[in-house]
Amino acid sequence: MTKLIVPKHLKEKVEKQKEESEAAKLPNPTGWRLLLLPVRLQEKTKGGVYLTDDTIHMAQIAGNVCKVLKVGPSAYRDKDRFPDGPWCKEGDWVVITKYAGSRLYIDGGELRVVNDDEVIAQVDDPMSILPSNVKLDKVER
């Protein structure tokens, strides 16, 4: 079997098209809702230790950090409720409460659909707010 060598610019183009086609499959939030993807922690640490399901679950409960995938057309448009403008935008990392929104289960995890006012904080790095006993080298983004 021969290995096909693909130029870097073509490989990047194909990967970008794949990401765009996957994003098109996601539901579009209506009204003032946001579509969020909760952080999924890796099952294995950098040192090779496998974490139990309970450890992963507790770490995810401690910080319900999600990535904003899509924003509904009416989200953050109410000037009375949001006089300083939007609290977040697509691509931002936000914190929500444990039971916020509705859960949609997809292949490989879940999505959350929450109201625009259910966002309680915005964070630059989701790893910065995990419990101190959970040290992972990265999260699945």
N, C-alpha and C positions, 0 to 999 in steps of 0.2 A: 504494500500500500504506500502510495506517495503522499506527502504532505503538501498541501497547497499553501503557497506563501502569498498573503494578501497585503497590499500596501496599507500603511497605517491610516491614511485619510479615507480609504474605502471602508475599512473595518469600523472606524468611528462613525461614518455615515450610516452604515447598516445598523449599528447599535443604537444610534439616535432614532432611526426610523422605527426600530423595535420598541423603544421606550414610548414614542409618540403613539404607536398603535395600541400599546397596553394602556396608556392613559386615556385613550378614546373609549375604552371599554368600561371605564369607571362611571358610576352614576353621576349625573349633574345635580347638585343640591338646588332645591327650589327656595324661593323667597329669601329669608334672612339666615339661611343655614350654611354651615361649613362642612366639608367632607374632610375627615382627618384619618391619618394612618398612625396608630399607636406604635411606639418603639417596641421592637422585638429584640430581646437580648439574645446573644449567642449562648448555646448550650455548653460550650467549652471555653475555658479561659485560655489566655496566652500560654500559660504554663502546662496546658494539657489536662487540667482537672475538669471533669464533667460536673455541671451544676444540676442539682435536683430540680424537679418541676416546682416544688414548693419554694425554693430559693428564687427561681426566676419569677414566679408569680408574686412573691412578696416584694421583690425589687420593682416590679412593674406597678404594683398597687401603691407603693410608697411615692412614686412619681409618675403620675399619668401624663407622660409627655407624648405629644403627637405632632406629626408633621402635617401642615395644612396643604392638602392636595388641590382642593377647589373651593371657591367662594361663591355663594349664591348671588344672584343679581341684585337683591335688595339688602344684602348684608352691609351693615355699617352706614347705611344711607340716611338714617334718622338723625338729624342734626341735634335734636333735643336729648336723645339718649347718648350720642357720641359726639359731643361738641369739639373734642380734640382730634377727631378723625378716626380712621380704622385702628383697631387694636392689633390686627395682624393682616398678613397678606399671603398669597400662595407661596409656598416654600419655607415659611417661618416655622419654628418649633414653638409649641404652646403647651401650657399645662391646663388640664381640665380636672374636674372632680371624678371620683371613682365611678359614679353611676350616671354621669352626664350623657345625654344623647341616646340615640338608638344605635344598636350594633348590627352591622351587616357582616356576615361571615363569608369570606372568600377563600380561595385556594391559598393556603399558606398563612392565614391569619384572619384579622378582622379589620373592618373600617368602622369609624364612628361618624354619625351625622348629628351635629350639635347646633344649637342656636348661637347666633353671634355673641350674645351676652353671657354665654357659659364659659368663655375663655377667662381663666383667672390670672394667668401670667404668660409672659413670653420669655423664652430662654434662647441664648445663642448656641449653647452646646448641651444636648440632652444628657451627656455623660456627667456634666457638672452637678447634677442634682440627685444622682443615684445614691443609695445608702453607702456608707463608707466600707461596709464589708463586701460589697460587690465591686470588684476591680476587673473590668473587661477591656480589651484593647479596642473594640469598636462595637457599634450597634448596626443592625441591618437597616439601611436607609432606603 
